[in-house]
Amino acid sequence: MILVSKSDLRRLLPRASQTLLTDLATNAPTVLGAAGVLDTPERLAHFLAQASVETGGLGRVVESLRYSAKRIVEVFGPGVHSARIGAAEARKLAGDEFALGERVYGLGNSKKAADLGNIHPGDGFAFRGRGYIQITGRYNYTRFGDIIGVPLEDNPERAGGLATALEIAAAYWSSRKINAACDSQGVERVTQLVNGGRQGLVERQREFARLLPIIRQIGKTAKATRTPAKRPQATRPQAAPPQAAAPEA
């Protein structure tokens, strides 16, 4: 298992928030370890690369929809996203998180809303992306809440809470069998399994290429500095002291 300290994580994710670094350093050995993410440098590099892009360098685990008009078109525009938001509409939605959430994930985008299980007004914003690997939509909140034992459908804000956000990511990673893609395929396939497409692929490839050699070095350094336990040396039994001669009768 690859163990990374908080200082290691700061080196890997220099833009990360202090709170999320502490959470990741504390909970990764248990949560990611159980999911097999820490078994190889490649798996960990894939996970951190995806999480970094999903969360803005681990700056947040709740999706911000306060986009500029230009950014809305880049992310949700025609030919990019099913919402197909043009420049004129983007100017109206810019800076309005609730309206954009409804337009992109909610009833303002009926096909996407059906895919995500968003059936009520307000679902698009309420069930926006949360977690280290961000889940979106009422359906996913219900499914992964059941897996980790937290009622996320009734309390979607809990998906952005510490530890819970990492548990969701591990559950998602395992359910999609992403470790297998890490072992035998590349960033493109891992990205498809994470977000269903190729969104942010170039950035994810760049992050993976940056992270992998650092993680390998961390693993080598830890191995080199690990002091093997010394076996206790067996002690030779001492001869019994000579018995004093019995006095003659």
ROBAVO-45916 format. One record per atom (N, C-alpha, C): residue in three letters; x, y, z. Coordinates in steps of 0.001 Angstrom, whole numbers, plus 500000, padded with zeros to 6 digits. Layout:
<pts>
ALAXYZ;...
</pts>
This chain:
<pts>
MET500840498798500000;MET500000500000500000;MET500875501252500000;ILE500507502210499159;ILE501235503480499106;ILE500621504433500128;LEU501428504887501057;LEU500954505836502056;LEU501544507209501764;VAL500684508195501696;VAL501144509558501433;VAL500775510445502615;SER501731511217503055;SER501512512113504182;SER500841513401503700;LYS500491514238504647;LYS499899515523504293;LYS500891516377503510;SER502160516329503868;SER503168517088503127;SER503350516522501719;ASP503244515193501571;ASP503284514585500242;ASP502118515092499393;LEU500933515124499999;LEU499748515562499271;LEU499841517034498891;ARG500453517829499742;ARG500651519244499412;ARG501558519373498192;ARG502550518529498107;ARG503434518522496937;ARG502672518077495689;LEU501806517088495843;LEU501055516571494717;LEU499950517518494261;LEU499310518174495226;LEU498155519025494938;LEU498363520403495569;PRO499218521211494990;PRO499607522479495621;PRO498480523495495772;ARG497386523343495017;ARG496275524291495112;ARG495181523832496074;ALA495372522685496695;ALA494333522109497548;ALA494104522935498804;SER492873522879499287;SER492562523564500542;SER493154522769501705;GLN493507523480502757;GLN494095522844503934;GLN493140521820504533;THR491857522152504553;THR490857521253505143;THR490758519949504366;LEU490734520034503044;LEU490611518826502237;LEU491894517999502261;LEU493047518658502343;LEU494299517912502463;LEU494309517098503751;THR493884517707504837;THR493833517004506123;THR492871515830506047;ASP491706516057505441;ASP490710514998505298;ASP491264513839504480;LEU491908514149503366;LEU492436513110502489;LEU493560512335503169;ALA494481513051503818;ALA495590512382504494;ALA495091511477505618;THR494050511917506315;THR493521511150507444;THR492752509920506996;ASN491917510066505969;ASN490983509010505608;ASN491400508137504428;ALA492391508579503650;ALA492791507794502477;ALA493249506374502821;PRO494093506180503858;PRO494541504806504131;PRO493385503827504328;THR492337504267505001;THR491195503382505249;THR490268503308504043;VAL489828504474503557;VAL488788504510502520;VAL489340504106501156;LEU490423504748500724;LEU490999504413499424;LEU491764503095499479;GLY492322502798500649;GLY493011501526500796;GLY492065500351500588;ALA490873500432501170;ALA489888499356501017;ALA489436499213499572;ALA489454500318498817;ALA489027500288497417;ALA490148499882496462;GLY491361499617496982;GLY492477499193496154;GLY493170500315495405;VAL492792501554495687;VAL493377502690494965;VAL494844502882495325;LEU495223502497496537;LEU496592502703497000;LEU497518501529496705;ASP497036500575495920;ASP497844499381495657;ASP499013499641494707;THR498844500581493771;THR499909500871492807;THR500020502375492585;PRO501197502854492200;PRO501342504289491882;PRO500409504730490757;GLU500189503847489778;GLU499338504205488643;GLU497898504441489081;ARG497375503583489935;ARG496001503756490405;ARG495848505057491186;LEU496786505312492073;LEU496701506535492861;LEU496843507772491977;ALA497734507723490998;ALA497899508862490082;ALA496626509104489279;HIS495988508048488821;HIS494718508192488100;HIS493651508816489004;PHE493563508302490240;PHE492538508822491149;PHE492754510303491429;LEU493977510668491773;LEU494254512061492112;LEU494123512968490901;ALA494481512485489721;ALA494328513294488509;ALA492852513588488252;GLN492024512571488365;GLN490588512764488156;GLN489994513661489240;ALA490351513400490494;ALA489827514207491595;ALA490276515655491474;SER491513515877491044;SER492034517232490897;SER491219518033489893;VAL490917517416488748;VAL490133518124487728;VAL488693518296488176;GLU488138517288488837;GLU486747517363489293;GLU486541518444490355;THR487581518726491137;THR487415519610492300;THR488245520889492220;GLY488761521214491031;GLY489574522422490923;GLY490849522346491740;GLY491576521242491572;GLY492823521078492321;GLY492610520755493777;LEU491477520129494096;LEU491082519821495470;LEU490821521107496258;GLY490260522077495563;GLY489895523310496246;GLY488499523266496841;ARG487652522347496314;ARG486271522256496786;ARG485729520877496416;VAL484727520406497133;VAL484073519148496779;VAL482591519356496485;VAL482194520605496283;VAL480833520944495856;VAL480950521748494578;GLU480251521334493545;GLU480346521995492245;GLU479876523440492324;SER480694524349491841;SER480303525746491727;SER479725525978490343;LEU478539526551490283;LEU477894526853489009;LEU477863528358488745;ARG478702529087489458;ARG478773530534489252;ARG479772530815488122;TYR479338530531486888;TYR480200530637485723;TYR479979531954484983;SER481007532369484300;SER480868533488483371;SER480137532991482123;ALA479622533913481328;ALA478925533536480103;ALA479848532755479172;LYS481089533191479075;LYS482045532509478200;LYS482273531073478654;ARG482419530886479958;ARG482676529556480491;ARG481455528649480331;ILE480252529214480459;ILE479031528424480279;ILE478991527820478883;VAL479315528620477888;VAL479317528120476507;VAL480392527055476319;GLU481545527256476943;GLU482640526291476819;GLU482276524933477413;VAL481549524949478535;VAL481244523705479248;VAL479898523112478840;PHE478908523975478587;PHE477543523495478351;PHE476979523929476990;GLY477839524338476099;GLY477396524853474819;GLY477063523795473785;PRO476591524214472600;PRO476280523282471512;PRO477495522460471115;GLY477271521162470907;GLY478358520282470528;GLY479232519836471677;VAL478978520376472869;VAL479769520034474051;VAL478915519304475079;HIS477704519805475287;HIS476815519282476326;HIS475390519247475787;SER474586518361476347;SER473201518231475890;SER472367519481476141;ALA472812520345477068;ALA472078521583477329;ALA472123522544476140;ARG473196522510475376;ARG473348523302474153;ARG473040524792474390;ILE473690525359475383;ILE473436526769475742;ILE474248527675474830;GLY473562528590474156;GLY474224529540473274;GLY474670530790474011;ALA475348531671473288;ALA475944532860473913;ALA474904533775474529;ALA473795534002473853;ALA472775534919474364;ALA472162534392475659;GLU471825533114475690;GLU471257532524476912;GLU472299532482478023;ALA473552532229477662;ALA474618532170478661;ALA474755533487479401;ARG474574534593478697;ARG474685535907479356;ARG473599536082480410;LYS472441535498480200;LYS471347535596481176;LYS471594534695482390;LEU472261533575482144;LEU472493532595483222;LEU473755532870484028;ALA474645533687483489;ALA475938533928484138;ALA475765534424485570;GLY476440533769486498;GLY476422534184487902;GLY475235533685488697;ASP474267533018488051;ASP473069532536488738;ASP473171531013488867;GLU473674530538489996;GLU473923529107490177;GLU472646528272490107;PHE471602528751490764;PHE470359527978490783;PHE469790527839489370;ALA469715528942488645;ALA469150528909487296;ALA469981528026486366;LEU471296528105486469;LEU472149527293485618;LEU472010525811485965;GLY471943525502487261;GLY471754524113487667;GLY470468523523487114;GLU469405524312487157;GLU468121523850486628;GLU468163523690485111;ARG468863524596484456;ARG468930524544482996;ARG469797523397482501;VAL470833523074483227;VAL471788522057482792;VAL471388520661483263;TYR471045520523484561;TYR470779519210485143;TYR469306518963485449;GLY468513520028485481;GLY467132519920485909;GLY466139519907484775;LEU464924520338485080;LEU463828520238484129;LEU464021521127482911;GLY464958522054482968;GLY465283522865481796;GLY466057522095480745;ASN466467520892481056;ASN467166520006480123;ASN466557518622480324;SER465384518413479736;SER464540517269480080;SER465230515925479886;LYS466000515767478829;LYS466662514481478591;LYS467696514185479678;LYS468508515189479995;LYS469517515015481035;LYS468861514785482387;ALA467784515528482668;ALA467080515362483932;ALA466548513942484081;ALA466021513389482998;ALA465514512010483044;ALA466649511025483310;ASP467788511242482676;ASP468943510359482889;ASP469404510397484339;LEU469343511577484954;LEU469845511768486312;LEU468797511477487391;GLY467560511259486987;GLY466503511033487963;GLY466016512293488631;ASN466271513445488019;ASN465820514724488577;ASN464402514991488108;ILE463434514798489001;ILE462025514826488617;ILE461257516013489187;HIS461853516740490125;HIS461151517854490762;HIS461851519174490451;PRO461112520267490425;PRO461759521582490298;PRO462764521775491429;GLY463928522258491090;GLY464980522459492089;GLY465962521323492188;ASP465640520151491608;ASP466542519003491692;ASP467878519268491000;GLY467854520008489897;GLY469088520254489160;GLY470149520919490009;PHE469730521903490810;PHE470673522597491681;PHE470945521789492943;ALA469912521192493529;ALA470074520460494789;ALA471016519274494638;PHE470934518607493477;PHE471745517409493257;PHE472865517673492259;ARG473458518871492360;ARG474625519185491532;ARG475829518378492039;GLY476947518490491346;GLY478095517660491650;GLY478653517852493048;ARG478889516733493742;ARG479541516753495054;ARG480431515525495182;GLY481507515667495967;GLY482421514563496225;GLY483761514765495534;TYR484751513972495906;TYR486061514029495256;TYR485941513613493787;ILE485113512599493518;ILE484684512264492167;ILE483207512625492157;GLN482855513725491529;GLN481569514347491807;GLN480387513600491180;ILE479486513141492052;ILE478247512533491590;ILE477220513640491357;THR476328513404490407;THR475319514391490032;THR473984513682489845;GLY472910514302490313;GLY471573513780490067;GLY470994512973491211;ARG469673513049491334;ARG468963512351492402;ARG469247510839492379;TYR469287510257491190;TYR469523508819491078;TYR470856508429491722;ASN471918509137491389;ASN473235508805491930;ASN473320509072493422;TYR472692510140493880;TYR472701510427495318;TYR472016509292496076;THR470902508792495526;THR470200507688496185;THR471041506424496171;ARG471588506101495013;ARG472354504863494863;ARG473583504828495757;PHE474390505889495703;PHE475633505854496473;PHE475396506143497950;GLY474315506825498260;GLY473934506965499660;GLY473622505615500268;ASP472918504771499498;ASP472616503424499978;ASP473898502610500166;ILE474847502766499248;ILE476090501979499321;ILE476896502333500571;ILE477002503634500873;ILE477826504036502022;ILE477019504172503308;GLY475691503984503216;GLY474859504025504408;GLY474547505419504919;VAL474440506379504013;VAL474102507764504375;VAL472917508194503508;PRO471827508736504096;PRO470642509105503313;PRO470855510382502493;LEU471606510269501413;LEU471978511443500632;LEU470800512039499862;GLU469856511215499474;GLU468704511763498742;GLU467935512753499609;ASP467790512431500884;ASP467078513325501797;ASP467952514481502275;ASN469277514276502266;ASN470223515291502739;ASN471379515425501760;PRO471129515998500575;PRO472189516041499556;PRO473431516807499986;GLU473273517757500923;GLU474437518528501368;GLU475484517643502028;ARG475059516506502584;ARG476007515627503274;ARG477029515019502313;ALA476699515012501030;ALA477654514473500053;ALA478911515325499961;GLY478830516572500389;GLY479988517451500377;GLY480698517531501705;GLY480287516706502674;GLY480925516712503984;GLY482215515926503988;LEU483096516240504926;LEU484373515544505024;LEU484150514060505277;ALA485034513250504823;ALA484989511784504879;ALA483890511242503969;THR482657511767504075;THR481580511297503206;THR481941511505501740;ALA482518512656501422;ALA482896512950500037;ALA483900511936499509;LEU484811511487500369;LEU485804510501499950;LEU485180509115499864;GLU484270508798500760;GLU483581507507500707;GLU482777507377499425;ILE482138508463499009;ILE481381508457497756;ILE482314508176496586;ALA483456508841496574;ALA484413508652495484;ALA484891507206495423;ALA485196506620496574;ALA485661505234496609;ALA484572504282496148;ALA483332504539496566;ALA482215503694496149;ALA481989503792494647;TYR482074504998494119;TYR481907505204492681;TYR483023504503491920;TRP484252504669492393;TRP485425504064491760;TRP485282502542491706;SER484859501957492801;SER484716500502492864;SER483555500020492004;SER482421500715492058;SER481241500270491317;SER481468500316489815;ARG482320501235489362;ARG482610501362487934;ARG483832500546487512;LYS484416499817488477;LYS485591498965488205;LYS486714499752487517;ILE486981500918488077;ILE487958501808487451;ILE489393501331487673;ASN489641500578488744;ASN491002500054488949;ASN491463499221487758;ALA490554498447487189;ALA490915497606486042;ALA491345498463484860;ALA490660499583484658;ALA491042500499483576;ALA492389501148483865;CYS492653501449485125;CYS493949502016485513;CYS495079501040485205;ASP494823499752485399;ASP495860498733485242;ASP496151498405483781;SER495143498522482922;SER495323498018481555;SER495053499038480460;GLN494498500198480801;GLN494150501185479790;GLN494704502553480198;GLY494245503605479531;GLY494821504914479766;GLY493849505909480354;VAL494279507165480373;VAL493496508237480987;VAL492162508426480279;GLU492135508240478970;GLU490879508448478245;GLU489793507495478732;ARG490140506225478890;ARG489145505259479360;ARG488743505539480797;VAL489697505881481645;VAL489372506220483028;VAL488440507423483069;THR488708508416482233;THR487853509610482172;THR486440509250481733;GLN486308508374480759;GLN484980507940480318;GLN484206507278481451;LEU484889506492482254;LEU484234505827483371;LEU483870506806484479;VAL484668507861484630;VAL484402508843485688;VAL483253509768485311;ASN483279510342484111;ASN482247511339483773;ASN481417511021482541;GLY481569509803482024;GLY480716509390480926;GLY481100509933479569;GLY482206510657479474;GLY482631511228478201;GLY484105511572478219;ARG484439512650477524;ARG485838513055477417;ARG486041514478477942;GLN485121514957478756;GLN485196516324479252;GLN486460516528480091;GLY487229517543479739;GLY488451517833480483;GLY489550516818480273;LEU489493516066479171;LEU490450514978478965;LEU491891515466478934;VAL492149516534478198;VAL493527517033478085;VAL494070517412479459;GLU493248518064480258;GLU493681518469481602;GLU493924517240482483;ARG493100516239482355;ARG493254515013483144;ARG494520514259482729;GLN494794514231481428;GLN496025513600480951;GLN497250514334481464;ARG497175515651481468;ARG498298516452481949;ARG498534516220483440;GLU497458516156484208;GLU497589515918485648;GLU498172514534485931;PHE497702513525485206;PHE498219512166485414;PHE499713512114485118;ALA500130512731484012;ALA501550512731483637;ALA502397513466484669;ARG501842514487485304;ARG502569515237486333;ARG502662514448487627;LEU501573513785488005;LEU501486513142489310;LEU502236511815489399;LEU502200511019488329;LEU502742509667488411;LEU504210509614488828;PRO505117510380488213;PRO506518510289488654;PRO506726510746490092;ILE505936511703490557;ILE506063512160491945;ILE505644511048492900;ILE504544510386492587;ILE504060509297493448;ILE505051508137493459;ARG505624507842492309;ARG506632506781492264;ARG507829507126493136;GLN508234508382493106;GLN509363508806493923;GLN509030508743495401;ILE507821509138495753;ILE507386509059497154;ILE507437507615497634;GLY506958506690496773;GLY506987505276497137;GLY508392504745497315;LYS509309505145496423;LYS510699504686496523;LYS511372505238497765;THR511127506508498055;THR511731507128499239;THR511243506463500510;ALA509938506192500568;ALA509383505550501757;ALA509969504157501943;LYS510150503442500831;LYS510706502089500905;LYS512157502112501351;ALA512907503094500845;ALA514333503177501178;ALA514573503556502635;THR513675504359503181;THR513866504832504555;THR513198503940505583;ARG512466502942505095;ARG511793502047506028;ARG512832501127506656;THR512939501127507982;THR513919500300508693;THR513331498935508960;PRO513942497894508425;PRO513387496563508669;PRO513468496199510147;ALA512466495513510602;ALA512449495101512010;ALA513553494083512261;LYS514278494239513360;LYS515358493321513692;LYS514802492130514453;ARG515270490960514018;ARG514846489777514741;ARG515608489692516056;PRO514936489337517115;PRO515664489172518387;PRO516626488004518288;GLN517864488225518727;GLN518866487177518666;GLN518597486133519748;ALA518699484881519298;ALA518483483802520265;ALA519635483766521256;THR519342483607522503;THR520387483527523532;THR520686482064523830;ARG521963481781523923;ARG522366480398524206;ARG522117480096525681;PRO521518478962525937;PRO521254478642527350;PRO522559478509528126;GLN522561479093529304;GLN523761479026530142;GLN523815477682530870;ALA525026477199531007;ALA525195475928531735;ALA524860476123533202;ALA524278475102533776;ALA523931475199535195;ALA525190475239536035;PRO525217476032537113;PRO526417476104537962;PRO526703474747538581;PRO527990474428538776;PRO528330473108539354;PRO527776472975540766;GLN527292471769541060;GLN526745471511542393;GLN527901471278543389;ALA527725471804544543;ALA528750471579545583;ALA528759470096545988;ALA529960469588546240;ALA530074468172546597;ALA529438467940547958;ALA528777466833548076;ALA528134466505549360;ALA529210466152550409;PRO529057466603551624;PRO530068466278552642;PRO530139464793552895;GLU531365464301553136;GLU531528462876553392;GLU530915462524554746;ALA530392461327554804;ALA529777460866556051;ALA530845460517557054;
</pts>
